[in-house]
Amino acid sequence: YPEADIYFICGTDNLDWFKEWKNYEYMLKNYKLLVVSRNDDDIPKIMENYNGYENRIEFATINPRVLSSTIIREYIKENEEEKLEGLIAKEVLEYIKIKGLYKS
């Protein structure tokens, strides 16, 4: 897809150490980064590491849901599955329950 802009999507936490990745300059020269803010990261400070690549890195703001496998395990272990409604698909919750996942 020579005419397409191809993006690698990551969070600001990954951007903070992206420069440590193997061939990171190749990636920045050939692809764009779409960076999603996950924390109160100091984006201007992080961007100091990427002089010359500012036009290859774009930022997106999202309204994230607070959910992790730890939270899912906790709710299931405490028999509070109703707190997961609307956060994960019903089919996924049913599968977790049928297979007995996250019980230990």
Residue pairs with C-beta under 8 A, 6 or more apart in sequence:
5 32
6 30
6 31
6 32
7 31
7 32
7 33
7 34
7 58
8 27
8 31
8 32
8 33
8 34
9 33
9 34
9 35
9 36
10 18
10 33
10 34
10 35
10 36
11 35
11 36
11 37
11 38
12 35
12 36
12 37
12 38
12 39
12 41
12 43
12 46
13 38
13 39
13 41
14 35
15 33
15 35
15 46
15 57
16 41
16 46
18 24
18 33
19 49
19 50
21 27
27 33
28 50
28 53
28 56
28 57
29 56
31 56
32 56
32 57
32 58
33 56
33 57
33 58
34 58
34 59
34 60
35 57
35 58
35 59
35 60
36 59
36 60
36 61
36 62
37 43
37 59
37 60
37 61
37 62
38 64
43 59
47 54
47 57
50 56
50 57
65 87
67 87
67 88
69 102
72 84
72 88
72 96
72 102
73 102
74 80
75 81
75 83
75 84
76 84
76 96
76 97
76 101
76 102
76 103
77 102
77 103
81 93
81 97
84 93
85 93
95 101
96 102
